[in-house]
Amino acid sequence: MNLKQKFDAGRFVILAEMEPPKGTDVSDMVNAAQRVKGEVDAFVVPEMSNAVMRMSSLGGAMILHNKGMETIMQANCRDRNRIALQADLLAAAGCGIQNVMAVAGSDPSFGDHQQARSVYDIDLLELLKMLTTMQTGRDMAGIELKGTPEFLLGSTINAGAGKSPELALEELNKKIDAGAGFFVTPPLFDISGIRPFMKRVDLKKTRIIPTVLLLKSLGMARYLARNVDDVHVPDTLITRIRKAPEKPRECIAIAAEMITALRDEGFSGVLISTRGWENRLPDILQKI
Amino acid sequence: MIVADKKPIEEIIEEIKGRTKILILGCNECVTVCEAGGKKEVGVLASALRMYFLKDGLDVKIDEKTLERQCDHEYLEEIRDMVDAYDAVVSLACGVGVQFMAEKYHSIPVYPGVNTCFLGAAEDRGLWTERCQACGQCILARTGGICPVSRCAKRILNGPCGGSTGGKCEISNETDCAWQLIIDRLNALGRLEDYETLSPIKDWSTDRAGGPRKVVREDVQS
């Protein structure tokens, strides 16, 4: 059963982020993915998140795919124009990748190549429309394709912390109309924050996948709480980590509890993001 | 200067559909020089709109005004007392003027009457051509005063590319190859050794990476 079939069957899916290497040595990525291969339904391979240059999502996704793992490739608007995006998406489909997430991409000023010129030839909604068009057998110029790509399309939705649920719903509906079938939220640490949004979502039309971010330290929790607008880290959680004798173990327990809570809440799945601690994925999965 | 081109009148009519009191607002700077949005063009557009609405039997008031600049608080203040009498303004300034107008007068819709095209020069009568893309880090000292960022189709900093033929660009035989111009110019200046020096990889962070740019001059502020 592939990811789409699992979604269609109403299964709670476990996605895990698997960042490709900054370099050519893929062994850590492959080993980390292989350790949880049976428990993770698909690996989301980020496309140079935070504008930090590393192996592309297409490359990373293909490497995992060739080892028998289902992947979700990311395509972003920052680094490629419409010609390159379509070319890479054809390559992905040709190599067997079945799932694509359209993302906007952080500005180069956030990353490690701050002198780079960003592209943004098309925006996120146009990227989704482009993907939808390609699945009708034509490219953006209207020219017929020899072989039509078929993807399960996803995107991101900024819902859960701070943002008005009405605005988030508007954004969601636009992306659904453009072709997205599932949505990943920013890291969620407090389910009550996303409930007002979820009440407005027609779950027959789409699937919402909250990100469960593994906190790695008290400092990380505090940093997110103070500096990241899209993320709400409750004080009780920070206190819990502060008082814990073994903080990494506590953080793993927090992530696992969040996954269980989201499953019980009726979400379609979760995306586990471990940001460099992919080797801790088995510990999290063991606890759910 | 900022070079603009007139918008098709059909597009302007579509923008202002339903409005009954319209101010056509020109700008006496760049758009006057490139004959897209100065006093003369304000008059031409206003007359054309009046005729259009008259023909359709619509009672639409069209007034004309041209400011010295629309990118300056001081001059935009000149219309403060009159602007409330209108339910729309069609600004023939460049995109900067349209936005500054919209920022200053929140309750009046402002519509652009021109398409802002590029930073350029009046090469000939009725011919304006691009010379600068405002990349924020001028390299003209190295390229004999000819800009490959704005004038080379590929923005190549170490040119020319293989598509340069007979001094023309591969995209059109009416377009000069910027790098041929640079080589000719450096040759004339006796500085061909500059051409032999590889240009460093360009820092585009002064271009658009990082969002809208600003220039802060504390010496002017104080």
Chai-1 contact restraints between the chains, C-beta under 6 A:
chainA,res_idxA,chainB,res_idxB,connection_type,confidence,min_distance_angstrom,max_distance_angstrom,comment,restraint_id
A,P108,B,A209,contact,1.0,0.0,6.0,A-B,restraint_1
A,S109,B,A209,contact,1.0,0.0,6.0,A-B,restraint_2
A,S109,B,G210,contact,1.0,0.0,6.0,A-B,restraint_3
A,Q114,B,S205,contact,1.0,0.0,6.0,A-B,restraint_4
A,Q115,B,D203,contact,1.0,0.0,6.0,A-B,restraint_5
A,Q115,B,W204,contact,1.0,0.0,6.0,A-B,restraint_6
A,Q115,B,S205,contact,1.0,0.0,6.0,A-B,restraint_7
A,R117,B,W204,contact,1.0,0.0,6.0,A-B,restraint_8
A,S118,B,A209,contact,1.0,0.0,6.0,A-B,restraint_9
